């Protein structure tokens, strides 16, 4: 599980659905959640969790895609297995792991120390820890 330290920018709530936006450095991320700890507020610092298999990689931002979380990352390491490739990424000082098929890694021709775009669906992010309320 990868984690991202973020600061809550806004919280929008309607019935039991919460839409939360975060700042990570100067980048923004969005999350949708059915449950949200009552102590969270704008300005709270949290750790976000994301599974490696829920991070997609692209050479460029995808317009026309519903996911708002398309952020520039730097490839730090690539480990190729028989079927899967583990790609270690740097996102604003946070280390993330993307787990993609080896075929996708070869088709994209990913290389270490290269900038690419990580795509994370809003429903795949979760708050794993409250750092500062």
N, C-alpha and C positions, 0 to 999 in steps of 0.2 A: 504494500500500500504506500503510495506517495503522499506527501503532505506539503501544503503551501501555507505559509504564514500570510494572513490578509487582515485588512481593516474594513469593517462594515461601513459602507457608504450610505445605503438606504435600505429600509425594510418596508415592503408593501404587503398588506394582509387583506384578504377577502375570504370570509368564512374560515375554512381550515387550510387555505393555501397561502403560502408565504413566498414572495419573490424577493430575494436578497441580492444586492449588488455589493461588490468588494473592490477595494483598491489593493493591488499587489505592486508595490513601487508606483509607477505611473500607469500601469496597465489596469484594466477593469475585467472582472469576472462576474458572472451571474449564476445564481443557484435558485432552483425551486424546491420547496420542501413542504411537507404536510405537518411537520412538527418543528418547533423552534423554542429553545429555552427562553423562559420569560425574562431572564436578566439581560438578554442581548439587546443592544441599542446601537444607534449610529455612533461610530467611533470605537466600538468594541473591537479588540484584536482577538483573532481566532486562528485555529489551524484547520484547514480544509483537507479532506481526504479524497483521494481518487484512486481507483484500481488501475494498474498498468494496462489492462486489456480495454479500458474505457477511454484511452487517449488515442485519437487518430492523428496521423501525420500527413502533411501536404506540402508541396513546394511553394504554394501561394495561397492567400486567402480565397475562400470559396464564396463568391457572391451568389445569392439565391439559395443559400443553405440556411436552415432555420436556427442552427446553433450560433448564438452570439459570442460564445467563448472560442475565439480564434486568436491565438497569441503567438508572437514570435519567440522562438526558443533557440538555443544553441546546442548542437549535438556534441556531447562530451565523450561518449563511448558507444560502440556497437558490438554486441556479442551475437554471432550467428550460430544457431543450433541447426538441427536437421530440418525442422518444420517452422520454428519460430525464431524471431530476432528480438533481443532485448536492446532497446535504444535508451541510453541515459541522456537526459536533457537538463540544461540549466535554464530556469525560468525566473528571472529577477532574483537570483541568489538561492532559489529553491531547487533541489535536485528531484527530478521526476523520472519515472521509468515508463516507457511506452512499450507494450508487448504487441508486436505485429507479426504477420506471417513473413517468413523468409522471402517468399515470392514477392511480397509487397516491397520489402526492403531492397531487393535487387531491381525491381521495376523502377522504383524511385531513385535508385543509385545514390543512396544516402552515404555521406562521408562525415568523419569526425571533424569538429571545428567548423561546421557549416550551419548557417541560420536556416531554419525551416519554420513552418506553422504547425502548432499543436491545436487540435480541435477537441473540445470537451463539451459534451451535452450538459445543459443546465441541470438535468435530473440526475446526473452521475456524480455531482459534487455533494459532499456532506460536511457538516461541521463536526470534527472529531474531538476538539478540545477548545475550551474558552481560555485564552491566554490572559486577557485583561478586559474587565467590564467597565 
